[in-house]
C-alpha cells in the first residue's frame, strides 16, 4: 500500500512545537487516511540559514516510526536552496531518514538563488508554488504537486496539515 505524508510544524508560546503528519494514499486524495500529532520541546531557536536545526528534531519523531511505509513526504519549504544544491530542510530530512524516502518541498515564495525550483501554477492563482525535491526527479515532484486535490494555489492537504498542527491542543 502506498503511503504519502504531508507534514508541518507549529511553534508554541510555551517553547514546544506541535508536528502534524497527514497520511494519504494517492496524490489526488482530498482527505487524509490518518492524522498523527506529536509535541516536542524546541531543540533550537530560529537561526537564519539553518532552519533545519529547529525543524528537523520536530519532524523526526512523527516520521521515523512510519519510514518503512512511506513512499514520499511533502514539506512546506525547500529541499535544496540553490542551483549548487545547498541543503535546505528537505535535504536534511532526506538524509536523516536514510536517503530512501523521496522528499518534495513546496515553497510559497521564491528567494534569491531559488531559480532552480520548478514553478507550479495551481488554481487561478497568479503566483506559483516552488517545488524542489530529493530522491525523485523535480519534474515528477512538480507533477505530483499539480495532481494534489484542491482548487486553490495551496493543495487541500497542505492547507489541512498546517491548520491541524496549529489547532491541536
Secondary structure, DSSP 8 states (H G I E B T S, - for coil): --EEEEEEEEE-TTSEEEEEEEEESSTT-SS-SEEEEEEEE--S---TT-THHHHHHHHHHHHGGGTTTEEEEEEES-SB-STT--B-HHHHHHHHTTT-SEEEEEESS--TTGGGSEEE--TT-SS-EEEEEESS-HHHHHHHHHHSS-SSSS-HHHHHHHHHHHH--
